[in-house]
Amino acid sequence: MFGSLLYLLNVSNPDRLSADSGWIFANVLLPALADQGAEISIACPAVLPDPRIRSLPTAVPGTKYRARFGLDMDEAAHLVQASRPAVVFTNQMENAPALRAVMLETGSAGMLAGYCHYVPFHLDTAGKIVHDPSLDDGDLGMSVILQFFSGVLACDRALVHSQTSHDWITGAAAQLNLELGDRLRIVMPARDPRVVRRGETRPPGGDPVAVYNHRLYAHYGTSRFVDLARRLTVATSARVRVLDVFGTRRAGRTRLDPSPERYRRVLSELDGVEVLSDGGDRRTYREVLAGAHVAFAPFRPGCSWSMSVIDCQAMGVPVIAPRMGWLAEAVDEQLLFDHEDQAVELAQRLISDPVFWIRHSAAARRFTEVLTPASAAARFVEALA
């Protein structure tokens, strides 16, 4: 065990913490580390409810670019000096170079580690680097990618969510002639214990429901889901429930990318589609998932991990997914598709064939069984050893 940890967490949506996967991951992981005797301080805009974890309040970055390029080094120096940690850990990889400089300035001899929580690119089927479109405003995409790799190189350890993420990062580094050494470790995030169904599962009663619980950004392929929802409601008896996890976003975020608000309106106008909010309540969120016969993954080529997919799987809801990114790693081959018509056929079979549903419900839950908080904490400690 490393002793003391300073965990710097960027919260992108402080008004709706239930929509922030980084916050949920920290809220699950850090108490499990405290159970193992770690002394933990967390620097973020929100207070973690576990009283064993010391909270150090920080400001909310105004935009996704300020989160990556605007680290307050004076504030960071104060945090490092106040906690004197054995490990400084950031979930915003682009901040790692500035943190390394702060550690040098303050005389900190601790380890610097970080999570590649959001990989700002992916590799296409030909192995070519593709910029994440959400971080390519004003052609900033390559600048963000270089800042990301600058962070990886500044760290003693760089943690990634999945084998897919590992392969993308090492593949892109080779193309950029960067030597990453032995920094990378795969540490799968824990599932949220509040969104786990235990015991034997059966298909829900009543009219069939398909759920979509992902962010409605354009770069999540939401336009393709709109088309799929239309096809599904025409070809099957299923109704579609879209969980708007965001609610009202801050003006700075909406100004840079208004697509979630636009697609929320488009989806709400479709016959057979209901857009609803969980109000930031994970119990309501769980109930919506529990009532679903099937879930759909996003059409997102750059998906290196999806907590929303894991939520569905942990609840025993079979997930139908396009064959892309981490989704092809995490979803059973029988539930992957290459075209929307195949997705409709899979949904129809899950709705009409209870044996098929039960088999894939059980497989989905098994996939998440290794993602308990205790096992995630053990992998985290091992990665930093």
C-alpha positions, -999 to 999 in steps of 0.1 A, spaced: 0 0 0 13 35 -9 1 52 23 -12 87 14 -29 97 -18 -39 131 -32 -66 125 -58 -72 155 -82 -106 151 -98 -121 172 -126 -159 172 -122 -174 183 -156 -210 184 -144 -211 195 -107 -248 203 -110 -256 166 -119 -229 144 -103 -249 113 -113 -239 121 -149 -202 123 -141 -185 90 -145 -152 103 -130 -171 113 -99 -189 80 -96 -157 61 -101 -139 81 -73 -169 78 -51 -167 40 -54 -129 35 -55 -117 58 -28 -137 44 1 -125 9 -10 -89 22 -8 -97 37 26 -108 2 37 -73 -9 30 -58 18 52 -49 45 26 -49 81 38 -68 100 11 -73 136 2 -95 145 -28 -93 179 -45 -125 185 -65 -155 209 -66 -178 184 -47 -175 168 -13 -172 130 -12 -197 117 14 -172 93 31 -159 111 62 -126 92 61 -117 111 29 -104 146 33 -121 170 9 -101 199 -6 -125 222 -26 -114 234 -60 -130 256 -86 -151 241 -115 -133 245 -149 -155 266 -171 -151 244 -202 -136 212 -214 -106 231 -228 -99 249 -195 -100 215 -178 -72 204 -201 -51 236 -205 -60 257 -174 -46 240 -143 -40 266 -115 -4 257 -106 -5 280 -75 -36 261 -62 -20 227 -71 12 237 -52 -9 245 -21 -27 212 -24 5 192 -26 21 211 3 -10 207 24 -12 169 20 24 158 13 12 127 -4 31 96 -14 11 96 -46 -4 125 -66 -31 112 -89 -50 130 -116 -80 119 -136 -72 147 -162 -42 133 -180 -35 166 -197 -27 182 -163 1 159 -155 30 179 -169 20 210 -148 16 187 -118 51 172 -123 65 208 -124 46 216 -92 60 185 -75 95 196 -84 89 231 -72 75 220 -38 101 193 -33 76 164 -34 92 130 -39 60 113 -44 48 92 -74 28 110 -101 1 88 -116 -30 95 -137 -60 79 -154 -65 82 -191 -102 87 -183 -110 103 -216 -88 93 -246 -90 122 -271 -87 100 -302 -91 65 -315 -76 43 -342 -97 34 -371 -98 0 -387 -67 9 -407 -49 20 -376 -50 57 -384 -53 82 -356 -88 99 -356 -93 130 -335 -121 131 -310 -146 155 -327 -157 170 -294 -122 183 -288 -114 194 -323 -131 228 -322 -109 253 -341 -86 224 -351 -75 219 -315 -76 181 -319 -40 175 -324 -30 200 -297 -52 181 -272 -37 148 -283 -1 161 -279 -11 175 -245 -25 141 -236 7 123 -245 27 149 -227 7 140 -196 13 103 -201 51 109 -204 51 130 -173 35 102 -152 53 74 -134 21 53 -140 -7 59 -165 -38 39 -160 -62 30 -187 -97 15 -186 -95 -14 -211 -74 -34 -235 -89 -13 -263 -77 19 -247 -42 4 -242 -40 -6 -278 -51 28 -291 -26 47 -269 3 24 -277 -6 24 -314 -8 62 -316 24 66 -296 43 45 -321 30 66 -349 41 98 -331 75 82 -323 69 84 -286 85 59 -262 60 51 -234 82 26 -216 65 6 -188 40 33 -177 7 19 -189 -15 -3 -167 -50 -16 -173 -73 -9 -143 -109 -15 -151 -132 9 -131 -155 -5 -105 -192 -9 -112 -216 12 -91 -229 -10 -62 -261 10 -63 -268 -2 -98 -264 -40 -94 -292 -65 -96 -286 -97 -75 -304 -130 -77 -319 -147 -108 -333 -123 -134 -363 -128 -157 -375 -107 -186 -396 -78 -172 -433 -80 -176 -455 -56 -195 -449 -40 -228 -413 -43 -241 -390 -14 -233 -357 -5 -249 -335 19 -229 -308 44 -241 -289 58 -211 -260 77 -228 -251 113 -233 -268 128 -263 -237 144 -278 -234 143 -316 -200 126 -313 -217 97 -295 -234 89 -328 -268 101 -316 -280 108 -351 -277 71 -358 -295 62 -326 -324 85 -337 -326 65 -369 -325 32 -350 -352 44 -326 -375 51 -356 -368 17 -371 -373 -1 -338 -407 14 -330 -420 7 -365 -407 -29 -367 -414 -41 -331 -438 -35 -303 -410 -20 -282 -412 15 -267 -379 34 -263 -370 52 -231 -342 78 -234 -326 88 -201 -315 124 -203 -287 122 -177 -276 158 -181 -305 179 -172 -297 216 -176 -261 222 -184 -240 253 -177 -239 280 -204 -202 276 -211 -206 239 -220 -238 244 -240 -222 272 -260 -193 249 -272 -216 220 -279 -254 224 -281 -260 189 -296 -274 173 -264 -302 198 -262 -309 195 -299 -311 157 -299 -333 158 -268 -358 178 -287 -356 155 -318 -360 123 -298 -389 137 -277 -408 143 -310 -406 107 -322 -436 84 -318 -430 56 -294 -400 74 -278 -401 89 -243 -373 112 -230 -372 112 -192 -349 124 -165 -337 106 -134 -334 139 -116 -299 130 -106 -313 102 -84 -295 69 -88 -325 50 -74 -347 64 -101 -320 56 -127 -318 20 -114 -356 16 -116 -356 27 -152 -329 2 -161 -347 -26 -141 -378 -21 -163 -360 -25 -196 -359 -56 -218 -329 -44 -238 -304 -16 -238 -285 0 -267 -249 12 -266 -239 44 -283 -226 46 -319 -193 59 -307 -162 48 -325 -140 64 -298 -156 46 -269 -128 32 -247 -151 24 -218 -187 31 -209 -200 32 -173 -236 34 -188 -231 1 -205 -217 -14 -174 -247 -1 -154 -270 -20 -178 -250 -52 -177 -247 -51 -139 -285 -49 -138 -288 -79 -161 -301 -59 -191 -287 -73 -224 -269 -46 -243 -270 -45 -281 -240 -27 -295 -224 -16 -328 -191 -34 -335 -168 -5 -326 -142 4 -300 -144 -11 -265 -180 -21 -272 -167 -50 -293 -145 -60 -263 -173 -58 -237 -204 -70 -254 -211 -107 -264 -205 -114 -301 -241 -125 -305 -253 -90 -296 -230 -70 -318 -242 -56 -351 -229 -39 -382 -261 -23 -394 -292 -9 -378 -314 -36 -393 -294 -62 -374 -299 -43 -342 -337 -43 -347 -336 -81 -353 -315 -86 -322 -340 -65 -301 -369 -85 -315 -353 -118 -306 -345 -106 -270 -381 -95 -266 -397 -126 -280 -373 -154 -269 -370 -156 -231 -344 -183 -232 -321 -161 -254 -328 -132 -230 -320 -151 -199 -287 -164 -214 -275 -129 -223 -288 -114 -191 -266 -138 -171 -236 -132 -194 -239 -95 -190 -239 -98 -152 -210 -122 -153 -189 -96 -172 -193 -71 -143 -187 -96 -115 -149 -87 -114 -157 -50 -111 -165 -48 -74 -150 -19 -55 -127 -41 -35 -113 -57 -67 -109 -23 -84 -90 -10 -53 -67 -41 -54 -60 -35 -91 -53 2 -84 -28 -6 -56 -11 -32 -78 -8 -8 -107 10 18 -85 33 -8 -69 
